[in-house]
Amino acid sequence: MNHQQFENFTASSLYCEKCKAAMPVRERLLLVLPDREIFDYLCTGCGSSVGRREVTAGEKLMAEAMARRRPRRSVALQ
Ligand SMILES: [Zn+2]
């Protein structure tokens, strides 16, 4: 199982004001913009939003490349 790269990419737990503790979070895609995507982090305990993250197109490509160990075809970037 290759979870290490995934953990680098997503926050696994954040402090929740309601739960008064660091809680595991769920990532939800909030908004898709032409050059970035905005993710919302939801506490798995109470469901409230505890954080937000912006991923630019370049970061997303890198993260996807790391998450996908098997490229289906080689794409030359630039
Ligand atoms: Zn909570």
PDB file of the backbone (N, CA, C, O) and the ligand in Angstrom, with CONECT records:
HET     ZN  A 101       1
ATOM      1  N   MET A   1       0.849  -1.193   0.000  1.00  0.00           N
ATOM      2  CA  MET A   1       0.000   0.000   0.000  1.00  0.00           C
ATOM      3  C   MET A   1       0.884   1.243   0.000  1.00  0.00           C
ATOM      4  O   MET A   1       1.832   1.351   0.779  1.00  0.00           O
ATOM      5  N   ASN A   2       0.561   2.157  -0.871  1.00  0.00           N
ATOM      6  CA  ASN A   2       1.350   3.379  -1.009  1.00  0.00           C
ATOM      7  C   ASN A   2       0.576   4.582  -0.525  1.00  0.00           C
ATOM      8  O   ASN A   2      -0.019   5.308  -1.322  1.00  0.00           O
ATOM      9  N   HIS A   3       0.581   4.794   0.761  1.00  0.00           N
ATOM     10  CA  HIS A   3      -0.209   5.904   1.284  1.00  0.00           C
ATOM     11  C   HIS A   3       0.640   7.126   1.594  1.00  0.00           C
ATOM     12  O   HIS A   3       0.102   8.204   1.847  1.00  0.00           O
ATOM     13  N   GLN A   4       1.945   6.974   1.579  1.00  0.00           N
ATOM     14  CA  GLN A   4       2.806   8.072   2.018  1.00  0.00           C
ATOM     15  C   GLN A   4       2.674   9.298   1.138  1.00  0.00           C
ATOM     16  O   GLN A   4       2.591  10.421   1.636  1.00  0.00           O
ATOM     17  N   GLN A   5       2.654   9.087  -0.162  1.00  0.00           N
ATOM     18  CA  GLN A   5       2.566  10.233  -1.056  1.00  0.00           C
ATOM     19  C   GLN A   5       1.230  10.936  -0.890  1.00  0.00           C
ATOM     20  O   GLN A   5       1.144  12.161  -0.961  1.00  0.00           O
ATOM     21  N   PHE A   6       0.201  10.154  -0.670  1.00  0.00           N
ATOM     22  CA  PHE A   6      -1.124  10.718  -0.511  1.00  0.00           C
ATOM     23  C   PHE A   6      -1.187  11.586   0.738  1.00  0.00           C
ATOM     24  O   PHE A   6      -1.822  12.640   0.734  1.00  0.00           O
ATOM     25  N   GLU A   7      -0.530  11.146   1.804  1.00  0.00           N
ATOM     26  CA  GLU A   7      -0.543  11.915   3.039  1.00  0.00           C
ATOM     27  C   GLU A   7       0.178  13.244   2.891  1.00  0.00           C
ATOM     28  O   GLU A   7      -0.176  14.231   3.536  1.00  0.00           O
ATOM     29  N   ASN A   8       1.180  13.259   2.046  1.00  0.00           N
ATOM     30  CA  ASN A   8       1.869  14.521   1.804  1.00  0.00           C
ATOM     31  C   ASN A   8       0.957  15.511   1.103  1.00  0.00           C
ATOM     32  O   ASN A   8       1.094  16.725   1.257  1.00  0.00           O
ATOM     33  N   PHE A   9       0.054  14.988   0.353  1.00  0.00           N
ATOM     34  CA  PHE A   9      -0.787  15.831  -0.487  1.00  0.00           C
ATOM     35  C   PHE A   9      -2.007  16.345   0.273  1.00  0.00           C
ATOM     36  O   PHE A   9      -2.452  17.465   0.026  1.00  0.00           O
ATOM     37  N   THR A  10      -2.550  15.560   1.181  1.00  0.00           N
ATOM     38  CA  THR A  10      -3.753  15.987   1.891  1.00  0.00           C
ATOM     39  C   THR A  10      -3.490  16.078   3.381  1.00  0.00           C
ATOM     40  O   THR A  10      -2.649  15.359   3.919  1.00  0.00           O
ATOM     41  N   ALA A  11      -4.204  16.955   4.035  1.00  0.00           N
ATOM     42  CA  ALA A  11      -4.141  17.034   5.486  1.00  0.00           C
ATOM     43  C   ALA A  11      -4.966  15.886   6.052  1.00  0.00           C
ATOM     44  O   ALA A  11      -6.110  15.686   5.644  1.00  0.00           O
ATOM     45  N   SER A  12      -4.404  15.137   6.980  1.00  0.00           N
ATOM     46  CA  SER A  12      -5.153  14.005   7.506  1.00  0.00           C
ATOM     47  C   SER A  12      -5.981  14.403   8.721  1.00  0.00           C
ATOM     48  O   SER A  12      -7.012  13.789   8.997  1.00  0.00           O
ATOM     49  N   SER A  13      -5.539  15.423   9.446  1.00  0.00           N
ATOM     50  CA  SER A  13      -6.340  15.881  10.578  1.00  0.00           C
ATOM     51  C   SER A  13      -6.088  17.360  10.837  1.00  0.00           C
ATOM     52  O   SER A  13      -4.978  17.861  10.659  1.00  0.00           O
ATOM     53  N   LEU A  14      -7.132  18.037  11.256  1.00  0.00           N
ATOM     54  CA  LEU A  14      -7.047  19.465  11.552  1.00  0.00           C
ATOM     55  C   LEU A  14      -7.779  19.729  12.861  1.00  0.00           C
ATOM     56  O   LEU A  14      -8.644  18.959  13.278  1.00  0.00           O
ATOM     57  N   TYR A  15      -7.411  20.839  13.498  1.00  0.00           N
ATOM     58  CA  TYR A  15      -8.074  21.185  14.743  1.00  0.00           C
ATOM     59  C   TYR A  15      -9.502  21.651  14.463  1.00  0.00           C
ATOM     60  O   TYR A  15      -9.730  22.486  13.588  1.00  0.00           O
ATOM     61  N   CYS A  16     -10.452  21.107  15.207  1.00  0.00           N
ATOM     62  CA  CYS A  16     -11.848  21.478  15.053  1.00  0.00           C
ATOM     63  C   CYS A  16     -12.298  22.254  16.278  1.00  0.00           C
ATOM     64  O   CYS A  16     -12.137  21.799  17.411  1.00  0.00           O
ATOM     65  N   GLU A  17     -12.865  23.432  16.040  1.00  0.00           N
ATOM     66  CA  GLU A  17     -13.311  24.290  17.144  1.00  0.00           C
ATOM     67  C   GLU A  17     -14.445  23.643  17.933  1.00  0.00           C
ATOM     68  O   GLU A  17     -14.501  23.735  19.159  1.00  0.00           O
ATOM     69  N   LYS A  18     -15.330  22.999  17.220  1.00  0.00           N
ATOM     70  CA  LYS A  18     -16.485  22.407  17.885  1.00  0.00           C
ATOM     71  C   LYS A  18     -16.096  21.199  18.716  1.00  0.00           C
ATOM     72  O   LYS A  18     -16.562  21.037  19.844  1.00  0.00           O
ATOM     73  N   CYS A  19     -15.249  20.360  18.166  1.00  0.00           N
ATOM     74  CA  CYS A  19     -14.855  19.131  18.860  1.00  0.00           C
ATOM     75  C   CYS A  19     -13.738  19.398  19.868  1.00  0.00           C
ATOM     76  O   CYS A  19     -13.448  18.548  20.710  1.00  0.00           O
ATOM     77  N   LYS A  20     -13.110  20.574  19.786  1.00  0.00           N
ATOM     78  CA  LYS A  20     -11.999  20.947  20.672  1.00  0.00           C
ATOM     79  C   LYS A  20     -10.856  19.944  20.604  1.00  0.00           C
ATOM     80  O   LYS A  20     -10.214  19.637  21.609  1.00  0.00           O
ATOM     81  N   ALA A  21     -10.621  19.451  19.419  1.00  0.00           N
ATOM     82  CA  ALA A  21      -9.554  18.473  19.249  1.00  0.00           C
ATOM     83  C   ALA A  21      -9.141  18.417  17.790  1.00  0.00           C
ATOM     84  O   ALA A  21      -9.869  18.875  16.909  1.00  0.00           O
ATOM     85  N   ALA A  22      -7.969  17.853  17.545  1.00  0.00           N
ATOM     86  CA  ALA A  22      -7.553  17.597  16.171  1.00  0.00           C
ATOM     87  C   ALA A  22      -8.328  16.399  15.660  1.00  0.00           C
ATOM     88  O   ALA A  22      -8.217  15.295  16.193  1.00  0.00           O
ATOM     89  N   MET A  23      -9.109  16.630  14.624  1.00  0.00           N
ATOM     90  CA  MET A  23      -9.991  15.583  14.124  1.00  0.00           C
ATOM     91  C   MET A  23      -9.590  15.173  12.716  1.00  0.00           C
ATOM     92  O   MET A  23      -9.092  15.992  11.944  1.00  0.00           O
ATOM     93  N   PRO A  24      -9.805  13.913  12.385  1.00  0.00           N
ATOM     94  CA  PRO A  24      -9.602  13.515  10.985  1.00  0.00           C
ATOM     95  C   PRO A  24     -10.576  14.272  10.089  1.00  0.00           C
ATOM     96  O   PRO A  24     -11.732  14.488  10.455  1.00  0.00           O
ATOM     97  N   VAL A  25     -10.110  14.665   8.937  1.00  0.00           N
ATOM     98  CA  VAL A  25     -10.945  15.480   8.060  1.00  0.00           C
ATOM     99  C   VAL A  25     -11.208  14.779   6.732  1.00  0.00           C
ATOM    100  O   VAL A  25     -10.468  13.901   6.288  1.00  0.00           O
ATOM    101  N   ARG A  26     -12.287  15.211   6.138  1.00  0.00           N
ATOM    102  CA  ARG A  26     -12.688  14.760   4.825  1.00  0.00           C
ATOM    103  C   ARG A  26     -12.484  15.923   3.874  1.00  0.00           C
ATOM    104  O   ARG A  26     -12.812  17.065   4.195  1.00  0.00           O
ATOM    105  N   GLU A  27     -11.940  15.628   2.698  1.00  0.00           N
ATOM    106  CA  GLU A  27     -11.713  16.678   1.726  1.00  0.00           C
ATOM    107  C   GLU A  27     -12.869  16.717   0.735  1.00  0.00           C
ATOM    108  O   GLU A  27     -13.283  15.690   0.198  1.00  0.00           O
ATOM    109  N   ARG A  28     -13.374  17.907   0.508  1.00  0.00           N
ATOM    110  CA  ARG A  28     -14.475  18.050  -0.434  1.00  0.00           C
ATOM    111  C   ARG A  28     -14.125  19.126  -1.445  1.00  0.00           C
ATOM    112  O   ARG A  28     -13.681  20.217  -1.086  1.00  0.00           O
ATOM    113  N   LEU A  29     -14.330  18.811  -2.698  1.00  0.00           N
ATOM    114  CA  LEU A  29     -14.077  19.795  -3.750  1.00  0.00           C
ATOM    115  C   LEU A  29     -15.160  20.860  -3.695  1.00  0.00           C
ATOM    116  O   LEU A  29     -16.347  20.572  -3.854  1.00  0.00           O
ATOM    117  N   LEU A  30     -14.726  22.107  -3.465  1.00  0.00           N
ATOM    118  CA  LEU A  30     -15.678  23.189  -3.252  1.00  0.00           C
ATOM    119  C   LEU A  30     -15.910  23.980  -4.524  1.00  0.00           C
ATOM    120  O   LEU A  30     -17.046  24.307  -4.869  1.00  0.00           O
ATOM    121  N   LEU A  31     -14.831  24.283  -5.213  1.00  0.00           N
ATOM    122  CA  LEU A  31     -14.937  25.190  -6.348  1.00  0.00           C
ATOM    123  C   LEU A  31     -13.858  24.858  -7.371  1.00  0.00           C
ATOM    124  O   LEU A  31     -12.706  24.607  -7.017  1.00  0.00           O
ATOM    125  N   VAL A  32     -14.238  24.861  -8.624  1.00  0.00           N
ATOM    126  CA  VAL A  32     -13.274  24.629  -9.691  1.00  0.00           C
ATOM    127  C   VAL A  32     -13.141  25.884 -10.530  1.00  0.00           C
ATOM    128  O   VAL A  32     -14.100  26.348 -11.146  1.00  0.00           O
ATOM    129  N   LEU A  33     -11.945  26.419 -10.541  1.00  0.00           N
ATOM    130  CA  LEU A  33     -11.653  27.605 -11.336  1.00  0.00           C
ATOM    131  C   LEU A  33     -10.716  27.200 -12.464  1.00  0.00           C
ATOM    132  O   LEU A  33     -10.106  26.132 -12.416  1.00  0.00           O
ATOM    133  N   PRO A  34     -10.599  28.052 -13.482  1.00  0.00           N
ATOM    134  CA  PRO A  34      -9.750  27.694 -14.630  1.00  0.00           C
ATOM    135  C   PRO A  34      -8.315  27.351 -14.232  1.00  0.00           C
ATOM    136  O   PRO A  34      -7.703  26.463 -14.826  1.00  0.00           O
ATOM    137  N   ASP A  35      -7.774  28.049 -13.228  1.00  0.00           N
ATOM    138  CA  ASP A  35      -6.373  27.838 -12.888  1.00  0.00           C
ATOM    139  C   ASP A  35      -6.175  27.180 -11.533  1.00  0.00           C
ATOM    140  O   ASP A  35      -5.038  26.917 -11.142  1.00  0.00           O
ATOM    141  N   ARG A  36      -7.249  26.910 -10.813  1.00  0.00           N
ATOM    142  CA  ARG A  36      -7.087  26.292  -9.498  1.00  0.00           C
ATOM    143  C   ARG A  36      -8.379  25.634  -9.039  1.00  0.00           C
ATOM    144  O   ARG A  36      -9.460  25.884  -9.572  1.00  0.00           O
ATOM    145  N   GLU A  37      -8.226  24.779  -8.023  1.00  0.00           N
ATOM    146  CA  GLU A  37      -9.388  24.168  -7.403  1.00  0.00           C
ATOM    147  C   GLU A  37      -9.338  24.453  -5.918  1.00  0.00           C
ATOM    148  O   GLU A  37      -8.266  24.457  -5.314  1.00  0.00           O
ATOM    149  N   ILE A  38     -10.496  24.690  -5.332  1.00  0.00           N
ATOM    150  CA  ILE A  38     -10.551  24.994  -3.907  1.00  0.00           C
ATOM    151  C   ILE A  38     -11.238  23.835  -3.189  1.00  0.00           C
ATOM    152  O   ILE A  38     -12.342  23.420  -3.541  1.00  0.00           O
ATOM    153  N   PHE A  39     -10.547  23.332  -2.174  1.00  0.00           N
ATOM    154  CA  PHE A  39     -11.062  22.215  -1.402  1.00  0.00           C
ATOM    155  C   PHE A  39     -11.459  22.677  -0.011  1.00  0.00           C
ATOM    156  O   PHE A  39     -10.844  23.570   0.570  1.00  0.00           O
ATOM    157  N   ASP A  40     -12.487  22.056   0.498  1.00  0.00           N
ATOM    158  CA  ASP A  40     -12.975  22.324   1.833  1.00  0.00           C
ATOM    159  C   ASP A  40     -12.631  21.109   2.691  1.00  0.00           C
ATOM    160  O   ASP A  40     -12.775  19.969   2.251  1.00  0.00           O
ATOM    161  N   TYR A  41     -12.178  21.360   3.910  1.00  0.00           N
ATOM    162  CA  TYR A  41     -11.928  20.255   4.828  1.00  0.00           C
ATOM    163  C   TYR A  41     -13.041  20.181   5.853  1.00  0.00           C
ATOM    164  O   TYR A  41     -13.306  21.147   6.569  1.00  0.00           O
ATOM    165  N   LEU A  42     -13.686  19.040   5.918  1.00  0.00           N
ATOM    166  CA  LEU A  42     -14.799  18.865   6.836  1.00  0.00           C
ATOM    167  C   LEU A  42     -14.409  17.907   7.944  1.00  0.00           C
ATOM    168  O   LEU A  42     -13.852  16.838   7.691  1.00  0.00           O
ATOM    169  N   CYS A  43     -14.706  18.301   9.182  1.00  0.00           N
ATOM    170  CA  CYS A  43     -14.459  17.439  10.331  1.00  0.00           C
ATOM    171  C   CYS A  43     -15.322  16.184  10.210  1.00  0.00           C
ATOM    172  O   CYS A  43     -16.520  16.270   9.939  1.00  0.00           O
ATOM    173  N   THR A  44     -14.709  15.022  10.412  1.00  0.00           N
ATOM    174  CA  THR A  44     -15.486  13.777  10.298  1.00  0.00           C
ATOM    175  C   THR A  44     -16.326  13.547  11.549  1.00  0.00           C
ATOM    176  O   THR A  44     -17.213  12.693  11.558  1.00  0.00           O
ATOM    177  N   GLY A  45     -16.042  14.322  12.622  1.00  0.00           N
ATOM    178  CA  GLY A  45     -16.810  14.156  13.841  1.00  0.00           C
ATOM    179  C   GLY A  45     -18.130  14.916  13.810  1.00  0.00           C
ATOM    180  O   GLY A  45     -19.181  14.359  14.126  1.00  0.00           O
ATOM    181  N   CYS A  46     -18.071  16.211  13.423  1.00  0.00           N
ATOM    182  CA  CYS A  46     -19.281  17.017  13.466  1.00  0.00           C
ATOM    183  C   CYS A  46     -19.679  17.549  12.099  1.00  0.00           C
ATOM    184  O   CYS A  46     -20.770  18.098  11.948  1.00  0.00           O
ATOM    185  N   GLY A  47     -18.830  17.402  11.115  1.00  0.00           N
ATOM    186  CA  GLY A  47     -19.191  17.805   9.760  1.00  0.00           C
ATOM    187  C   GLY A  47     -18.981  19.269   9.457  1.00  0.00           C
ATOM    188  O   GLY A  47     -19.321  19.715   8.362  1.00  0.00           O
ATOM    189  N   SER A  48     -18.429  20.041  10.391  1.00  0.00           N
ATOM    190  CA  SER A  48     -18.222  21.458  10.123  1.00  0.00           C
ATOM    191  C   SER A  48     -16.920  21.663   9.354  1.00  0.00           C
ATOM    192  O   SER A  48     -16.009  20.835   9.388  1.00  0.00           O
ATOM    193  N   SER A  49     -16.868  22.800   8.659  1.00  0.00           N
ATOM    194  CA  SER A  49     -15.695  23.114   7.867  1.00  0.00           C
ATOM    195  C   SER A  49     -14.566  23.573   8.774  1.00  0.00           C
ATOM    196  O   SER A  49     -14.749  24.503   9.559  1.00  0.00           O
ATOM    197  N   VAL A  50     -13.413  22.947   8.682  1.00  0.00           N
ATOM    198  CA  VAL A  50     -12.304  23.304   9.566  1.00  0.00           C
ATOM    199  C   VAL A  50     -11.113  23.853   8.792  1.00  0.00           C
ATOM    200  O   VAL A  50     -10.111  24.240   9.392  1.00  0.00           O
ATOM    201  N   GLY A  51     -11.210  23.891   7.489  1.00  0.00           N
ATOM    202  CA  GLY A  51     -10.095  24.422   6.736  1.00  0.00           C
ATOM    203  C   GLY A  51     -10.376  24.447   5.255  1.00  0.00           C
ATOM    204  O   GLY A  51     -11.369  23.899   4.777  1.00  0.00           O
ATOM    205  N   ARG A  52      -9.491  25.087   4.551  1.00  0.00           N
ATOM    206  CA  ARG A  52      -9.673  25.248   3.121  1.00  0.00           C
ATOM    207  C   ARG A  52      -8.312  25.216   2.452  1.00  0.00           C
ATOM    208  O   ARG A  52      -7.311  25.628   3.038  1.00  0.00           O
ATOM    209  N   ARG A  53      -8.282  24.735   1.246  1.00  0.00           N
ATOM    210  CA  ARG A  53      -7.006  24.639   0.561  1.00  0.00           C
ATOM    211  C   ARG A  53      -7.204  24.945  -0.914  1.00  0.00           C
ATOM    212  O   ARG A  53      -8.184  24.525  -1.529  1.00  0.00           O
ATOM    213  N   GLU A  54      -6.264  25.678  -1.461  1.00  0.00           N
ATOM    214  CA  GLU A  54      -6.297  25.952  -2.893  1.00  0.00           C
ATOM    215  C   GLU A  54      -5.216  25.133  -3.570  1.00  0.00           C
ATOM    216  O   GLU A  54      -4.079  25.069  -3.104  1.00  0.00           O
ATOM    217  N   VAL A  55      -5.584  24.518  -4.658  1.00  0.00           N
ATOM    218  CA  VAL A  55      -4.617  23.756  -5.431  1.00  0.00           C
ATOM    219  C   VAL A  55      -4.541  24.367  -6.815  1.00  0.00           C
ATOM    220  O   VAL A  55      -5.527  24.410  -7.549  1.00  0.00           O
ATOM    221  N   THR A  56      -3.354  24.836  -7.157  1.00  0.00           N
ATOM    222  CA  THR A  56      -3.194  25.401  -8.490  1.00  0.00           C
ATOM    223  C   THR A  56      -3.069  24.273  -9.503  1.00  0.00           C
ATOM    224  O   THR A  56      -2.819  23.120  -9.151  1.00  0.00           O
ATOM    225  N   ALA A  57      -3.246  24.628 -10.752  1.00  0.00           N
ATOM    226  CA  ALA A  57      -3.212  23.621 -11.807  1.00  0.00           C
ATOM    227  C   ALA A  57      -1.894  22.854 -11.802  1.00  0.00           C
ATOM    228  O   ALA A  57      -1.883  21.637 -11.992  1.00  0.00           O
ATOM    229  N   GLY A  58      -0.799  23.549 -11.590  1.00  0.00           N
ATOM    230  CA  GLY A  58       0.502  22.892 -11.580  1.00  0.00           C
ATOM    231  C   GLY A  58       0.641  21.909 -10.430  1.00  0.00           C
ATOM    232  O   GLY A  58       1.148  20.802 -10.611  1.00  0.00           O
ATOM    233  N   GLU A  59       0.187  22.315  -9.234  1.00  0.00           N
ATOM    234  CA  GLU A  59       0.250  21.436  -8.068  1.00  0.00           C
ATOM    235  C   GLU A  59      -0.624  20.215  -8.263  1.00  0.00           C
ATOM    236  O   GLU A  59      -0.263  19.108  -7.865  1.00  0.00           O
ATOM    237  N   LYS A  60      -1.780  20.426  -8.880  1.00  0.00           N
ATOM    238  CA  LYS A  60      -2.710  19.326  -9.094  1.00  0.00           C
ATOM    239  C   LYS A  60      -2.106  18.299 -10.042  1.00  0.00           C
ATOM    240  O   LYS A  60      -2.217  17.094  -9.818  1.00  0.00           O
ATOM    241  N   LEU A  61      -1.470  18.782 -11.095  1.00  0.00           N
ATOM    242  CA  LEU A  61      -0.839  17.869 -12.038  1.00  0.00           C
ATOM    243  C   LEU A  61       0.234  17.049 -11.353  1.00  0.00           C
ATOM    244  O   LEU A  61       0.345  15.844 -11.582  1.00  0.00           O
ATOM    245  N   MET A  62       1.033  17.705 -10.503  1.00  0.00           N
ATOM    246  CA  MET A  62       2.097  17.001  -9.800  1.00  0.00           C
ATOM    247  C   MET A  62       1.528  15.966  -8.850  1.00  0.00           C
ATOM    248  O   MET A  62       2.015  14.837  -8.779  1.00  0.00           O
ATOM    249  N   ALA A  63       0.487  16.361  -8.116  1.00  0.00           N
ATOM    250  CA  ALA A  63      -0.112  15.449  -7.157  1.00  0.00           C
ATOM    251  C   ALA A  63      -0.726  14.249  -7.857  1.00  0.00           C
ATOM    252  O   ALA A  63      -0.624  13.118  -7.382  1.00  0.00           O
ATOM    253  N   GLU A  64      -1.358  14.503  -8.978  1.00  0.00           N
ATOM    254  CA  GLU A  64      -1.956  13.403  -9.723  1.00  0.00           C
ATOM    255  C   GLU A  64      -0.897  12.484 -10.294  1.00  0.00           C
ATOM    256  O   GLU A  64      -1.068  11.266 -10.342  1.00  0.00           O
ATOM    257  N   ALA A  65       0.196  13.084 -10.727  1.00  0.00           N
ATOM    258  CA  ALA A  65       1.277  12.275 -11.267  1.00  0.00           C
ATOM    259  C   ALA A  65       1.871  11.394 -10.177  1.00  0.00           C
ATOM    260  O   ALA A  65       2.259  10.254 -10.435  1.00  0.00           O
ATOM    261  N   MET A  66       1.941  11.928  -8.949  1.00  0.00           N
ATOM    262  CA  MET A  66       2.487  11.150  -7.837  1.00  0.00           C
ATOM    263  C   MET A  66       1.502  10.085  -7.374  1.00  0.00           C
ATOM    264  O   MET A  66       1.901   8.979  -7.007  1.00  0.00           O
ATOM    265  N   ALA A  67       0.222  10.417  -7.392  1.00  0.00           N
ATOM    266  CA  ALA A  67      -0.779   9.461  -6.935  1.00  0.00           C
ATOM    267  C   ALA A  67      -0.911   8.317  -7.920  1.00  0.00           C
ATOM    268  O   ALA A  67      -1.156   7.173  -7.535  1.00  0.00           O
ATOM    269  N   ARG A  68      -0.751   8.629  -9.166  1.00  0.00           N
ATOM    270  CA  ARG A  68      -0.884   7.621 -10.209  1.00  0.00           C
ATOM    271  C   ARG A  68       0.488   7.107 -10.562  1.00  0.00           C
ATOM    272  O   ARG A  68       1.222   7.751 -11.312  1.00  0.00           O
ATOM    273  N   ARG A  69       0.834   5.978 -10.041  1.00  0.00           N
ATOM    274  CA  ARG A  69       2.177   5.460 -10.294  1.00  0.00           C
ATOM    275  C   ARG A  69       2.311   4.910 -11.703  1.00  0.00           C
ATOM    276  O   ARG A  69       3.420   4.776 -12.220  1.00  0.00           O
ATOM    277  N   ARG A  70       1.181   4.590 -12.327  1.00  0.00           N
ATOM    278  CA  ARG A  70       1.229   3.987 -13.653  1.00  0.00           C
ATOM    279  C   ARG A  70       0.722   4.977 -14.693  1.00  0.00           C
ATOM    280  O   ARG A  70      -0.485   5.075 -14.916  1.00  0.00           O
ATOM    281  N   PRO A  71       1.604   5.692 -15.316  1.00  0.00           N
ATOM    282  CA  PRO A  71       1.123   6.584 -16.382  1.00  0.00           C
ATOM    283  C   PRO A  71       0.622   5.775 -17.561  1.00  0.00           C
ATOM    284  O   PRO A  71       1.270   4.819 -17.986  1.00  0.00           O
ATOM    285  N   ARG A  72      -0.515   6.151 -18.082  1.00  0.00           N
ATOM    286  CA  ARG A  72      -1.080   5.413 -19.207  1.00  0.00           C
ATOM    287  C   ARG A  72      -0.341   5.744 -20.495  1.00  0.00           C
ATOM    288  O   ARG A  72      -0.159   4.894 -21.367  1.00  0.00           O
ATOM    289  N   ARG A  73       0.071   6.975 -20.589  1.00  0.00           N
ATOM    290  CA  ARG A  73       0.869   7.371 -21.728  1.00  0.00           C
ATOM    291  C   ARG A  73       1.787   8.483 -21.268  1.00  0.00           C
ATOM    292  O   ARG A  73       1.453   9.224 -20.344  1.00  0.00           O
ATOM    293  N   SER A  74       2.906   8.604 -21.885  1.00  0.00           N
ATOM    294  CA  SER A  74       3.829   9.641 -21.479  1.00  0.00           C
ATOM    295  C   SER A  74       3.438  10.942 -22.156  1.00  0.00           C
ATOM    296  O   SER A  74       3.246  11.001 -23.371  1.00  0.00           O
ATOM    297  N   VAL A  75       3.325  11.987 -21.340  1.00  0.00           N
ATOM    298  CA  VAL A  75       2.962  13.292 -21.875  1.00  0.00           C
ATOM    299  C   VAL A  75       4.112  14.242 -21.649  1.00  0.00           C
ATOM    300  O   VAL A  75       4.574  14.420 -20.522  1.00  0.00           O
ATOM    301  N   ALA A  76       4.562  14.835 -22.697  1.00  0.00           N
ATOM    302  CA  ALA A  76       5.644  15.807 -22.578  1.00  0.00           C
ATOM    303  C   ALA A  76       5.068  17.151 -22.180  1.00  0.00           C
ATOM    304  O   ALA A  76       4.260  17.732 -22.904  1.00  0.00           O
ATOM    305  N   LEU A  77       5.488  17.640 -21.025  1.00  0.00           N
ATOM    306  CA  LEU A  77       4.994  18.932 -20.544  1.00  0.00           C
ATOM    307  C   LEU A  77       5.929  20.028 -21.032  1.00  0.00           C
ATOM    308  O   LEU A  77       7.115  20.040 -20.702  1.00  0.00           O
ATOM    309  N   GLN A  78       5.396  20.925 -21.802  1.00  0.00           N
ATOM    310  CA  GLN A  78       6.122  22.073 -22.335  1.00  0.00           C
ATOM    311  C   GLN A  78       7.244  21.660 -23.262  1.00  0.00           C
ATOM    312  O   GLN A  78       7.952  22.516 -23.794  1.00  0.00           O
TER     313      GLN A  78
HETATM  314 ZN    ZN A 101     -15.675  18.604  14.721  1.00  0.00          ZN2+
END
